[in-house]
Amino acid sequence: SSVFFSMAGAHTNDEIRALQQQLAPELAAHSDAILLNRRLFARIQGLYETRANLELDAESLRLLERYQLDFVRAGAGLSEEQQERMREINAEVATLQTQFSQNVLSEVNELAIVVNSREEMVGMNDALIDAASAEAEERDMPGKFVIPLLNTSGQPALANLQNRSVRERMHKTSLSRGSRGGDYDNRAILAKVLALRAERASLLGFANHADYILANQTAQTVDAVNQRLSELAGPAVSNVRREANDLQALIVADGGDFLLASWDWDFYTGKLRAQLFDFDANQLRPYFELDNVLQRGVFFAAGRLFGIRFEERFDLPVYQEDVRVFEVFDVAGTTLGIFIADFYARPSKRGGAWMNSYISQSDLMNTQPIVGNHLNITEPPEGEPTLLTFDEVTTMFHEFGHALHGLFSSVEYPYFSGTAVPRDFVEYPSQVNEMWSTWPEVLENYAIHYQTDEPMPRELLDKVLSTQTFNQGFATTEYLAASIVDQALHQLSADQVPAADAIMDFESAALEAAGIKVEEVPPRYRATYFSHIIGGYSAGYYSYIWSEVLDADTVGWFQENGGLLRENGDHFRRTLLSKGGSVEAMQLFRDFRGRDAEISPLLERRGLN
């Protein structure tokens, strides 16, 4: 099913959507038929209870322990009546999750912003304006301009559009998704999923869904997550208030007679960045041509660190003409795996960026990994280069960190392969890989002007590096707000879940209670289009900041030990990346770092100290 659901996310159509609706409850039932099988559980439980006498190797012992826990967490120990209710819940949740995700994709395509004149597009570069014109032609609206939305609350165009009314329309439209009424309204679906998840947790003896989820993560408890989010929220809001004051002062100095609003933030942040650091983020794009970033940046860094190399394959079939395939070779020249690069946005693709594992590595099954990175970069008109924003560059490095986790897997059992680790650990290797996007040796290699082949001037490079903590109050606050909403929704019992028409009010109240409700900074995702928490990241969006503690500490280790060196990459690969989930996650970190993680590097990075 991994290939099918990968296609459902990357290149769906009506037939695939219909199959999703059909298969979701069937696959849930199939999983239940295994995990709620009493005879199978009795066999596993018997082995588990005698495990000390079985003389198993460490990975096999861990596999037995994990299977026993999986069966218990699925409800194998429940009564017949409780198990039957569990089956009903799982099937219904699977159906509702599919419906929610399909609504998000359908609505984000339907609500693309239509602009009537080129004058209203002032601030956007010519390539993006031409792309918007081409999109309008595609939608039978000649003479107009169509700006597709992405799934986040903020939209990239907000940083450049000078027309404030267009910015306002775009932002309000984005924030209203899933709660506008009509066919794509997700409020009732979300409320039902929350209630069913809470009921399932109660059947299994947990206080709520978050309690159930976190017991199987490195965080372990609701209190630990709440404490981490709370201790970061106060400093983040203090920083964002200072940033808001600076932006308001800039608006006034610019002759504006209005108060800063959420749709103004990115635009005036760009202007302030230009003032403070004497450069415009748009100056960077000519130096970030996609293929240079990929081959002279992402692949170059991986080659230096790990000794691997990449060869593009043109003989393998792809599901979309702009998808690229690379064979990855290890140090000795043997094939390590296959990497699929699917970078461009299209209506058939869900929003965001992610890594898929099509085939997992396993010594037992004699399989090599096939992994894919999926982004949503706007494709330029034919013949034009693809010039990336700095955020898109960072995302490319991030997602390739996930790919490396899959490619370097060296385990016996597919259960532990690659990214099969706790949710609050899985983002850690990908976050670490972001550091190479600004590592001078790497940046100098890929930041090449697409027309002149000249490297990015040193002074511009220095300005890029000096802005790393700029606007961190905003970035941290929007992320924490989304994480807090996720926890608030999933720390409810079934009878506490708000009615559908009260979901948005609950979100607002949760932010207020946490002291992180800042009108100018909405959550990165609002509840009704928060695809992470309807799927695998339910009660788990905190994972990014949790993992970033490990990431920031690891970046410090690389800096202390000389940076982009083979011996450093080999150590990271040997002690951590190759192990997948075959060793307890925090033990992997200790094996790599030599000690437990410290939070101070994260606080310094985000300006929270």
C-alpha positions in Angstrom: 0.0 0.0 0.0 3.0 2.4 0.4 3.3 3.0 -3.3 -0.5 3.6 -3.7 -0.6 6.1 -0.8 2.5 7.8 -2.1 0.8 8.3 -5.4 -2.4 9.5 -3.6 -0.3 12.3 -2.1 2.0 13.1 -5.0 -0.2 12.7 -8.1 -3.8 11.9 -7.4 -6.9 11.8 -9.6 -10.6 11.0 -9.3 -9.9 7.2 -9.6 -7.2 7.2 -6.9 -9.4 9.4 -4.6 -12.3 6.9 -5.0 -10.0 4.0 -4.3 -8.7 5.8 -1.2 -12.2 6.1 0.2 -12.8 2.5 -0.5 -9.4 1.2 0.8 -9.0 3.2 3.9 -11.5 1.3 6.0 -10.5 -2.0 4.4 -6.9 -1.5 5.3 -7.8 -0.5 8.8 -9.8 -3.7 9.1 -6.9 -5.7 7.7 -4.6 -4.2 10.4 -7.1 -5.0 13.1 -7.5 -8.5 11.9 -3.8 -9.0 12.7 -3.3 -6.9 15.8 -6.6 -8.0 17.5 -6.0 -11.7 16.7 -6.1 -13.4 20.1 -4.2 -16.6 19.1 -1.4 -14.6 17.4 -1.2 -12.3 20.5 -1.0 -15.3 22.8 1.9 -16.6 20.8 3.8 -13.3 20.9 3.0 -12.8 24.6 4.3 -16.3 25.4 7.6 -15.5 23.6 7.7 -12.1 25.3 7.4 -13.6 28.7 10.2 -16.0 28.1 12.4 -13.6 26.1 15.3 -13.8 28.7 15.8 -17.4 27.8 15.6 -17.1 24.0 19.2 -16.0 23.4 18.1 -13.4 20.8 20.4 -10.9 19.4 19.7 -7.3 20.4 17.7 -6.3 17.3 15.6 -9.5 17.4 14.9 -9.0 21.1 13.8 -5.4 20.4 11.6 -6.6 17.6 9.8 -9.0 19.9 9.4 -6.3 22.5 8.0 -3.8 20.0 5.6 -6.3 18.5 4.2 -7.1 21.9 3.8 -3.4 22.7 2.1 -2.8 19.3 -0.5 -5.6 20.0 -1.2 -4.2 23.5 -1.5 -0.6 22.2 -3.9 -1.9 19.4 -6.2 -3.5 21.9 -5.2 -7.1 21.8 -5.9 -7.5 25.5 -9.4 -6.0 25.4 -12.7 -7.9 25.6 -14.5 -9.1 22.5 -17.0 -6.3 22.9 -14.3 -3.6 23.3 -12.4 -5.0 20.3 -15.4 -4.8 18.1 -15.9 -1.2 19.1 -12.1 -0.6 18.4 -12.6 -2.0 14.9 -15.5 0.3 14.2 -13.6 3.3 15.5 -10.5 2.5 13.4 -12.5 2.0 10.2 -14.5 5.3 10.7 -11.3 7.3 11.5 -9.6 6.0 8.4 -12.5 7.0 6.2 -12.7 10.5 7.9 -9.0 11.1 7.6 -9.2 10.4 3.9 -12.1 12.7 3.4 -10.4 15.5 5.4 -7.2 15.3 3.3 -9.1 15.2 0.0 -11.1 18.3 1.1 -7.9 20.2 1.9 -6.4 19.4 -1.5 -9.6 20.2 -3.4 -10.3 23.4 -1.6 -6.7 24.7 -1.8 -6.9 24.3 -5.6 -10.4 25.8 -5.9 -9.5 28.9 -3.8 -6.6 30.1 -5.9 -6.5 33.9 -5.9 -7.6 35.6 -9.1 -6.0 39.0 -9.8 -7.5 41.1 -12.6 -4.5 43.2 -13.7 -0.7 43.1 -13.9 -0.6 46.3 -11.9 -2.1 44.5 -8.9 0.8 42.0 -9.2 3.5 44.7 -8.6 6.3 43.3 -6.4 6.2 39.8 -7.9 9.1 39.0 -10.2 8.4 38.6 -13.9 8.8 34.8 -13.8 6.1 34.5 -11.1 3.8 36.9 -12.9 4.2 34.9 -16.1 3.5 31.7 -14.2 0.3 33.3 -12.7 -0.7 34.3 -16.2 -0.1 30.8 -17.5 -2.2 29.4 -14.6 -5.1 31.7 -15.5 -4.9 30.5 -19.2 -5.0 27.0 -17.9 -8.1 27.7 -16.0 -9.8 29.5 -19.0 -9.4 33.0 -17.6 -7.2 34.7 -20.2 -6.0 38.2 -19.3 -6.1 37.4 -15.6 -3.6 36.1 -13.1 -4.1 33.2 -10.8 -1.9 32.6 -7.7 -2.4 29.1 -6.3 -2.5 28.7 -2.5 -0.2 26.5 -0.5 -1.4 24.6 2.5 0.3 26.8 5.1 -1.5 29.8 6.6 1.1 32.1 5.2 1.6 32.3 1.4 4.9 33.0 -0.3 3.4 35.8 -2.5 2.6 37.8 0.7 6.3 38.7 1.0 6.3 40.5 -2.4 2.8 41.8 -3.3 2.7 45.6 -2.8 -1.1 45.8 -3.2 -2.4 45.5 0.4 -5.9 44.6 -0.6 -4.7 41.7 -2.6 -2.6 40.6 0.3 -5.5 40.8 2.6 -7.8 38.9 0.3 -5.2 36.1 -0.1 -4.5 35.8 3.6 -8.1 35.8 4.7 -8.9 33.2 2.1 -6.1 31.1 3.2 -7.1 31.2 6.9 -10.7 30.4 6.1 -10.0 27.1 4.5 -12.0 24.2 5.9 -14.4 26.4 7.8 -16.3 28.2 5.0 -19.3 25.9 4.8 -20.0 23.8 1.7 -18.5 20.6 0.5 -15.0 21.1 1.8 -15.9 22.2 5.3 -13.8 20.1 7.7 -15.1 21.2 11.1 -17.6 18.3 11.5 -15.0 15.8 10.3 -12.4 17.1 12.7 -14.8 17.1 15.6 -15.8 13.5 14.9 -12.2 12.3 14.5 -11.2 14.0 17.8 -14.1 12.3 19.6 -13.3 8.9 18.1 -9.6 9.2 19.0 -10.5 10.1 22.5 -12.9 7.2 22.9 -10.2 4.8 21.5 -7.6 6.1 24.0 -10.1 5.6 26.8 -10.8 2.0 25.8 -7.0 1.4 26.0 -6.7 3.0 29.5 -5.3 6.4 28.6 -6.7 9.7 29.7 -6.9 11.1 26.1 -5.4 10.7 22.6 -2.3 12.8 23.4 -1.6 10.6 26.5 -1.9 7.5 24.3 0.4 8.9 21.5 3.1 10.4 23.7 3.5 7.2 25.8 5.2 5.8 22.6 7.4 8.8 21.9 10.7 10.0 23.4 8.7 12.7 25.2 6.7 10.0 27.0 4.2 12.2 28.8 1.7 15.0 28.2 3.2 17.0 31.0 6.7 16.9 29.4 5.3 18.3 26.1 3.2 20.9 27.8 6.1 22.1 29.8 8.4 22.4 26.8 5.9 24.3 24.8 5.1 26.6 27.7 8.7 27.4 28.5 9.3 28.4 24.9 6.0 30.3 24.4 6.7 33.3 26.7 10.1 34.2 25.3 8.8 33.7 21.7 5.8 36.0 22.2 8.1 38.7 23.8 10.3 38.5 20.7 7.4 38.7 18.3 6.0 41.7 20.1 9.3 43.5 19.6 9.3 42.5 16.0 5.7 43.7 15.5 6.7 47.1 17.0 9.6 47.4 14.6 7.3 46.6 11.7 4.7 49.1 12.8 7.4 51.8 13.0 8.4 50.9 9.5 4.8 51.2 8.3 4.5 54.7 9.8 7.9 55.7 8.4 6.7 54.5 5.0 3.6 56.8 5.2 1.1 54.1 6.1 -1.9 55.1 8.3 -2.9 51.6 9.3 -2.1 49.1 12.0 0.1 46.0 11.2 -2.1 43.0 10.3 -1.2 39.4 9.7 -1.2 39.9 5.9 1.4 42.7 6.2 3.9 40.8 8.2 5.9 39.1 5.5 5.9 42.1 3.2 7.2 44.5 5.8 9.6 42.0 7.2 11.2 41.8 3.8 11.5 45.6 3.7 13.0 45.7 7.3 15.4 43.0 6.3 16.5 45.0 3.3 17.1 48.1 5.6 18.9 46.3 8.4 21.1 44.0 6.3 21.1 46.0 3.0 19.7 43.3 0.9 16.4 42.0 -0.5 15.6 38.3 -0.3 14.8 38.5 -4.0 18.4 39.2 -4.7 19.2 35.6 -3.7 16.9 33.8 -6.2 19.2 34.2 -9.2 21.8 32.3 -7.2 19.5 29.5 -6.3 18.8 27.7 -9.5 17.1 24.4 -8.7 19.6 22.0 -10.4 22.6 23.8 -8.9 21.0 23.6 -5.5 20.3 19.9 -5.9 23.5 18.7 -7.5 26.1 21.3 -6.4 24.5 21.8 -3.0 22.5 18.9 -1.6 24.4 16.1 -3.4 27.7 17.8 -3.0 27.3 18.1 0.8 26.3 14.4 1.0 29.2 13.4 -1.1 31.7 15.2 1.1 30.2 13.9 4.3 29.5 10.3 3.4 31.5 9.6 0.2 28.3 8.8 -1.8 27.6 9.8 -5.4 24.6 10.2 -7.6 23.9 9.2 -11.2 20.7 10.3 -12.9 18.7 7.5 -14.5 16.7 8.3 -17.6 15.7 4.7 -18.4 13.3 4.3 -15.4 9.6 5.1 -15.8 8.2 8.0 -13.8 4.6 9.0 -12.9 5.0 12.6 -14.0 7.3 14.0 -16.7 9.2 16.4 -14.4 10.0 13.7 -11.8 13.7 12.8 -11.8 15.4 9.5 -10.7 18.9 9.1 -9.3 20.8 5.9 -8.5 22.8 6.4 -5.3 26.2 4.7 -5.0 28.1 4.0 -1.8 31.8 4.6 -1.1 32.8 1.3 -2.7 30.8 1.9 -5.8 28.0 -0.5 -5.0 24.3 0.6 -5.3 23.0 2.1 -2.1 19.4 2.8 -3.3 17.3 4.9 -5.6 16.3 8.6 -4.9 13.2 10.1 -6.6 13.1 13.9 -6.9 9.6 15.3 -7.3 9.9 19.0 -6.7 7.2 20.9 -8.6 3.7 21.8 -7.4 0.6 20.6 -9.3 -3.1 20.4 -8.6 -2.9 16.7 -8.2 -0.4 17.0 -5.4 -1.0 17.7 -1.7 0.6 20.7 -0.1 3.8 20.9 1.9 7.0 18.9 1.6 7.7 15.3 2.6 9.7 12.2 2.1 8.2 8.9 1.0 9.7 5.4 1.4 8.6 3.3 -1.5 10.7 0.3 -0.5 12.5 0.0 2.8 15.9 -1.5 3.3 16.1 -4.9 5.0 18.8 -7.5 5.2 16.2 -10.1 6.0 14.2 -9.3 2.9 17.3 -8.5 0.8 15.8 -5.1 -0.2 17.5 -1.9 -1.0 15.8 1.5 -0.3 13.8 3.5 -2.8 12.9 6.9 -1.3 11.4 10.1 -2.7 11.4 13.8 -1.8 8.3 15.7 -2.7 8.2 19.5 -2.6 5.8 22.2 -4.0 8.0 24.6 -5.9 6.2 26.7 -8.5 7.1 25.5 -12.0 8.3 28.4 -14.2 7.0 29.0 -17.8 8.7 26.7 -20.3 12.3 27.7 -21.0 12.7 29.7 -17.8 15.0 28.6 -15.0 13.5 27.4 -11.6 14.8 30.0 -9.1 14.3 29.1 -5.5 13.6 31.2 -2.4 15.9 30.7 0.5 13.1 28.8 2.4 12.8 26.4 -0.6 16.5 25.8 -0.5 16.3 25.0 3.2 13.4 22.7 2.6 15.3 20.8 -0.1 18.1 20.1 2.3 15.7 19.2 5.1 13.8 16.6 3.1 17.0 15.1 1.8 18.0 14.6 5.4 15.0 12.3 5.6 16.1 10.6 2.4 19.6 9.9 3.8 18.0 8.4 6.9 16.2 5.9 4.6 19.1 5.4 2.2 21.7 4.7 5.0 19.5 2.2 6.8 21.3 -1.0 7.7 19.0 -3.2 9.7 17.8 -6.8 9.6 14.1 -6.2 9.9 12.0 -3.8 7.8 10.1 -2.9 11.0 13.1 -0.8 12.0 14.2 0.5 8.6 15.2 4.1 8.0 12.7 6.6 9.4 10.8 4.0 11.5 11.6 5.9 14.7 9.4 7.9 17.1 7.7 11.0 15.6 9.6 13.3 17.9 12.9 11.9 16.7 12.3 11.5 13.0 12.7 15.2 12.2 16.1 15.3 13.9 18.3 14.0 11.1 16.5 16.1 8.5 16.9 19.2 10.6 20.6 18.5 11.0 20.9 18.3 7.2 19.7 21.9 6.9 22.9 23.2 8.4 24.8 22.4 5.2 22.6 24.8 3.2 24.5 27.7 4.8 27.8 26.0 5.4 30.2 28.3 3.5 32.0 25.6 1.5 28.6 24.2 0.4 26.9 27.5 -0.2 29.9 28.8 -2.3 29.6 25.7 -4.4 25.9 25.9 -5.4 25.1 29.6 -5.0 26.0 30.4 -8.7 24.2 33.1 -10.7 22.1 31.3 -13.3 23.0 33.8 -16.1 26.6 34.8 -15.4 27.9 31.7 -13.6 29.4 34.1 -11.0 29.4 32.9 -7.4 27.3 34.8 -4.9 29.4 37.8 -3.8 31.0 37.3 -0.4 29.2 40.3 1.1 25.8 38.9 0.0 26.8 35.5 1.4 27.7 37.2 4.7 24.4 39.0 4.8 22.6 35.7 4.3 24.4 34.1 7.2 23.9 37.2 9.4 20.1 37.0 9.1 19.7 33.5 10.5 18.1 34.8 13.8 16.1 37.5 12.0 12.3 37.2 12.4 12.7 34.2 14.7 10.0 35.5 17.1 7.5 35.1 14.3 8.8 31.7 13.1 8.8 30.3 16.6 5.4 31.8 17.6 3.5 30.5 14.5 5.0 27.1 15.0 4.3 26.9 18.7 0.7 28.2 18.2 0.0 25.3 15.8 1.7 22.8 18.2 -0.4 24.1 21.1 -3.6 23.8 19.1 -2.7 20.2 18.3 -2.1 19.4 21.9 -5.2 21.2 23.1 -7.5 19.3 20.7 -6.0 15.9 21.5 -5.9 16.4 25.3 -9.7 16.4 25.4 -11.8 13.4 26.5 -14.6 12.4 24.2 -17.2 14.4 26.0 -15.1 17.5 26.0 -14.7 17.7 22.2 -16.4 20.9 20.9 -19.2 20.8 18.5 -18.3 21.4 14.8 -19.4 25.1 14.9 -17.3 25.7 18.0 -14.0 24.3 16.7 -12.6 27.6 15.6 -13.6 29.3 18.9 -11.9 26.5 20.8 -8.7 27.0 18.8 -8.8 30.7 19.7 -9.4 30.0 23.4 -6.6 27.5 23.5 -4.1 30.0 22.1 -5.4 32.6 24.6 -5.0 30.2 27.5 -1.4 29.4 26.5 -0.5 33.1 26.2 0.4 32.8 22.6 -2.6 34.4 20.8 -1.0 37.1 18.7 -3.5 38.4 16.1 -0.7 39.4 13.7 0.7 35.9 13.8 -1.8 33.1 13.2 -0.8 29.5 13.7 1.2 28.0 10.8 -1.8 25.8 10.2 -5.4 26.3 11.5 -7.2 23.2 12.7 -9.4 22.8 9.7 -6.5 22.4 7.2 -4.0 21.0 9.6 -3.2 17.9 7.6 -0.3 16.8 9.9 -2.7 16.2 12.9 -5.4 14.5 10.9 -2.7 12.0 9.8 0.5 10.6 11.3 1.4 13.7 13.4 -1.8 13.8 15.6 -0.6 15.0 19.1 2.8 15.1 17.5 3.4 18.5 15.8 5.5 19.4 18.8 8.0 16.9 17.4 9.8 19.6 15.3 10.8 21.7 18.2 11.5 18.6 20.3 13.8 17.3 17.6 15.4 20.7 17.1 16.9 20.4 20.6 18.9 17.4 19.3 19.6 19.2 16.0 21.0 22.4 17.5 23.2 20.3 19.9 24.4 18.2 16.9 25.2 21.2 14.8 27.4 22.3 17.7 29.2 19.0 17.6 29.9 19.3 13.8 31.2 22.8 14.3 33.5 21.7 17.2 34.8 18.8 15.1 35.7 20.6 11.8 32.3 20.5 10.0 32.1 18.9 6.5 34.5 16.1 7.0 34.2 12.4 6.0 35.1 11.2 9.5 32.3 13.3 10.9 29.8 12.0 8.4 30.9 8.4 8.9 30.5 8.8 12.7 26.9 10.2 12.3 26.0 7.5 9.8 27.5 4.6 11.8 26.2 5.6 15.2 22.8 7.0 14.2 21.6 7.2 10.6 22.2 3.5 9.8 20.4 2.2 12.9 16.8 3.3 12.1 14.6 2.2 15.0 16.7 -0.8 15.9 18.0 1.0 19.0 16.1 3.2 21.4 16.1 6.7 19.9 17.7 8.7 22.8 20.3 6.0 23.2 21.2 6.6 19.5 21.7 10.3 20.3 23.9 9.4 23.3 25.9 7.0 21.1 26.6 9.8 18.6 27.0 12.7 21.0 28.5 11.0 24.0 26.0 12.6 26.4 22.4 13.6 26.7 21.1 16.6 24.7 21.3 20.1 26.1 18.6 22.7 25.3 20.9 25.8 25.4 22.0 25.6 21.8 18.3 25.7 20.7 17.5 28.7 22.9 20.5 30.6 21.5 19.6 29.7 17.9 16.0 31.0 18.2 17.0 34.0 20.4 15.0 32.7 23.4 17.8 33.0 25.9 
